[in-house]
């Protein structure tokens, strides 16, 4: 009787093991996928860092251009003032 019970228990355990094995995911495949995703994430992080650096550089260029535009505008204002003064001086001296 005990032998029969042990055989039955063995068969049940075999079936359980086989069922569990067939339900197991592909561990090696999952590992490869996780490694690929990690690698892709690192690539994307590197690309994001490069894009951030380009954006920082573009903002620096923008700030420089804005400063130059400000200086140019100021110089234009001074030029107009000098031209007006020159025109007035010529008019006073009657020089054309």
C-alpha positions as a printed NumPy array, in Angstrom:
array([[  0.   ,   0.   ,   0.   ],
       [  2.76 ,   2.404,   0.926],
       [  4.569,   1.622,  -2.324],
       [  1.416,   2.384,  -4.301],
       [  1.011,   5.718,  -2.473],
       [  4.629,   6.623,  -3.146],
       [  4.24 ,   5.795,  -6.841],
       [  1.068,   7.879,  -7.037],
       [  2.765,  10.769,  -5.242],
       [  5.735,  10.443,  -7.613],
       [  3.45 ,  10.607, -10.658],
       [  1.663,  13.644,  -9.288],
       [  4.967,  15.378,  -8.605],
       [  6.246,  14.513, -12.092],
       [  3.121,  16.012, -13.645],
       [  3.434,  19.086, -11.457],
       [  7.1  ,  19.528, -12.416],
       [  6.319,  19.093, -16.122],
       [  3.44 ,  21.556, -15.877],
       [  5.603,  24.072, -14.07 ],
       [  8.422,  23.674, -16.591],
       [  6.101,  24.248, -19.513],
       [  4.737,  27.356, -17.79 ],
       [  8.202,  28.77 , -17.089],
       [  9.097,  31.783, -19.21 ],
       [ 12.195,  31.686, -21.394],
       [ 14.701,  32.856, -18.792],
       [ 17.58 ,  33.222, -21.254],
       [ 15.341,  35.093, -23.669],
       [ 14.15 ,  37.391, -20.904],
       [ 17.746,  37.986, -19.831],
       [ 18.744,  38.894, -23.396],
       [ 15.75 ,  41.199, -23.7  ],
       [ 16.564,  42.903, -20.386],
       [ 20.187,  43.385, -21.472],
       [ 19.085,  44.812, -24.829],
       [ 16.661,  47.178, -23.138],
       [ 19.362,  48.269, -20.684],
       [ 21.75 ,  48.904, -23.564],
       [ 19.084,  50.878, -25.438],
       [ 18.332,  52.903, -22.312],
       [ 22.031,  53.764, -22.006],
       [ 22.131,  54.813, -25.672],
       [ 19.061,  57.001, -25.191],
       [ 20.548,  58.54 , -22.054],
       [ 23.712,  59.361, -24.01 ],
       [ 21.659,  60.875, -26.842],
       [ 19.649,  62.896, -24.328],
       [ 22.859,  64.223, -22.766],
       [ 24.216,  65.181, -26.178],
       [ 20.923,  66.908, -27.033],
       [ 21.033,  68.79 , -23.721],
       [ 24.571,  69.949, -24.477],
       [ 23.49 ,  71.114, -27.943],
       [ 20.555,  72.976, -26.41 ],
       [ 22.857,  74.635, -23.864],
       [ 25.186,  75.675, -26.67 ],
       [ 22.261,  77.037, -28.691],
       [ 21.091,  79.074, -25.698],
       [ 24.611,  80.46 , -25.287],
       [ 24.645,  81.4  , -28.971],
       [ 21.228,  83.019, -28.549],
       [ 22.373,  85.034, -25.532],
       [ 25.471,  86.155, -27.431],
       [ 23.391,  87.149, -30.464],
       [ 20.94 ,  89.054, -28.268],
       [ 23.815,  90.918, -26.62 ],
       [ 25.285,  91.732, -30.027],
       [ 21.868,  92.922, -31.258],
       [ 21.586,  95.138, -28.193],
       [ 25.036,  96.651, -28.87 ],
       [ 24.161,  97.14 , -32.54 ],
       [ 20.894,  98.847, -31.656],
       [ 22.705, 101.126, -29.238],
       [ 25.34 , 101.94 , -31.864],
       [ 22.594, 102.689, -34.406],
       [ 21.016, 105.097, -31.943],
       [ 24.352, 106.823, -31.395],
       [ 24.94 , 106.955, -35.157],
       [ 21.571, 108.616, -35.715],
       [ 22.347, 111.137, -33.   ],
       [ 25.777, 111.932, -34.479],
       [ 24.282, 112.232, -37.971],
       [ 21.65 , 114.618, -36.625],
       [ 24.327, 116.663, -34.851],
       [ 26.426, 116.694, -38.035],
       [ 23.423, 117.801, -40.065],
       [ 22.711, 120.579, -37.582],
       [ 26.372, 121.668, -37.555],
       [ 26.462, 121.785, -41.358],
       [ 23.235, 123.715, -41.382],
       [ 24.655, 126.224, -38.932],
       [ 27.816, 126.553, -40.995],
       [ 25.812, 126.431, -44.226],
       [ 27.842, 123.522, -45.55 ],
       [ 26.215, 120.942, -47.782]])
